[in-house]
């Protein structure tokens, strides 16, 4: 069933907004930040003891932890944060692409005219009138 022109305009506006957000996410994904495919973990083994920093590196079965020296903590913290931002941007980018596709399909259906399908005995056979 066709949509009203106002409904179609709102749907187009929604698609434009989603495309704008997708462009921002693509910019994040395509940036030149150095990354480490891991997350930072802080561990304190004794109450009141020193805090140790580790990189948690995912593997196919579980994760592997690598100790980070104090003088390298900020270096790896920035790179792990960049990795987290990248993965979140990619995940949202995928969701937005799905939403854009659904919206465009609705837009296409909303612009279609309704066709009447007739069924019955008044079918003409080829070659007969």
C-alpha positions as CSV (number, residue, x, y, z in Angstrom):
1,X,0.0,0.0,0.0
2,X,1.4,3.4,-0.9
3,X,2.5,5.7,1.9
4,X,1.5,9.3,2.1
5,X,4.0,11.9,0.9
6,X,4.6,13.1,4.5
7,X,5.5,9.5,5.5
8,X,7.8,9.1,2.6
9,X,9.5,12.4,3.4
10,X,10.0,11.4,7.0
11,X,11.5,8.0,5.9
12,X,13.9,9.8,3.5
13,X,14.9,12.1,6.3
14,X,15.6,9.1,8.6
15,X,17.8,7.5,5.9
16,X,19.7,10.8,5.4
17,X,20.4,11.0,9.2
18,X,21.5,7.3,9.3
19,X,23.8,8.0,6.3
20,X,25.4,11.0,8.1
21,X,26.0,8.8,11.2
22,X,27.5,6.1,9.0
23,X,29.9,8.6,7.5
24,X,31.1,9.6,10.9
25,X,31.6,5.9,11.8
26,X,33.5,5.3,8.6
27,X,35.8,8.2,9.4
28,X,36.6,6.6,12.8
29,X,37.2,3.2,11.1
30,X,39.4,4.7,8.4
31,X,41.5,6.9,10.7
32,X,45.3,6.4,11.0
33,X,45.5,5.8,14.7
34,X,47.8,3.0,15.8
35,X,45.9,0.3,17.7
36,X,46.5,-2.8,19.8
37,X,43.8,-5.6,19.4
38,X,43.5,-5.9,23.1
39,X,41.9,-4.3,26.2
40,X,43.7,-2.9,29.3
41,X,43.2,-4.7,32.6
42,X,44.3,-3.3,36.0
43,X,44.9,-5.9,38.7
44,X,45.7,-5.5,42.4
45,X,46.9,-8.8,43.8
46,X,47.1,-7.7,47.5
47,X,44.8,-5.2,49.3
48,X,46.7,-1.9,49.4
49,X,49.3,-3.3,47.0
50,X,50.5,-1.9,43.7
51,X,48.3,-2.0,40.7
52,X,49.6,-4.1,37.8
53,X,48.5,-3.4,34.2
54,X,47.9,-6.1,31.6
55,X,46.8,-6.3,28.0
56,X,44.0,-8.8,27.5
57,X,44.5,-10.3,24.0
58,X,41.6,-12.4,22.7
59,X,42.4,-15.7,21.1
60,X,40.0,-18.2,19.5
61,X,39.6,-20.3,22.6
62,X,40.0,-17.7,25.4
63,X,42.3,-14.7,26.1
64,X,45.9,-14.2,26.9
65,X,47.3,-11.6,29.3
66,X,50.5,-9.7,28.7
67,X,52.1,-7.6,31.5
68,X,52.7,-3.9,30.7
69,X,55.5,-2.1,32.3
70,X,54.7,1.2,34.1
71,X,56.6,3.3,31.5
72,X,54.5,1.8,28.7
73,X,51.1,1.9,30.3
74,X,49.9,5.2,28.7
75,X,51.2,4.1,25.3
76,X,49.2,0.9,25.4
77,X,46.2,2.5,27.1
78,X,45.8,4.9,24.1
79,X,46.2,2.1,21.6
80,X,43.8,-0.2,23.3
81,X,41.3,2.6,23.6
82,X,41.6,3.2,19.9
83,X,40.9,-0.5,19.2
84,X,37.8,-0.3,21.4
85,X,36.6,2.8,19.6
86,X,37.2,1.1,16.3
87,X,35.3,-2.1,17.2
88,X,32.4,-0.2,18.6
89,X,32.3,2.0,15.4
90,X,32.3,-1.1,13.2
91,X,29.6,-2.8,15.2
92,X,27.4,0.3,15.0
93,X,28.2,0.7,11.3
94,X,26.9,-2.8,10.6
95,X,23.6,-2.0,12.5
96,X,23.1,1.3,10.7
97,X,23.6,-0.4,7.4
98,X,20.9,-2.9,8.2
99,X,18.6,-0.1,9.3
100,X,19.3,1.8,6.1
101,X,18.5,-1.3,4.1
102,X,15.2,-1.8,5.9
103,X,14.3,1.8,5.5
104,X,15.1,1.8,1.8
105,X,13.0,-1.3,1.3
106,X,10.1,0.3,3.2
107,X,10.5,3.4,1.0
108,X,10.4,1.3,-2.1
109,X,7.3,-0.5,-1.0
110,X,5.7,2.8,0.1
111,X,6.2,4.2,-3.4
112,X,4.6,1.2,-5.2
113,X,1.1,1.3,-6.5
114,X,-1.3,-1.4,-5.4
115,X,-1.9,-3.9,-8.1
116,X,-5.1,-5.8,-8.3
117,X,-4.8,-9.5,-8.9
118,X,-7.9,-11.1,-10.5
119,X,-8.6,-14.7,-10.1
120,X,-11.5,-16.5,-11.5
121,X,-12.9,-18.4,-14.5
122,X,-12.7,-15.6,-17.0
123,X,-9.1,-16.3,-18.1
124,X,-8.4,-16.1,-21.7
125,X,-6.4,-19.0,-23.3
126,X,-3.8,-18.1,-25.8
127,X,-5.3,-18.1,-29.3
128,X,-9.0,-17.9,-28.1
129,X,-11.2,-14.9,-27.7
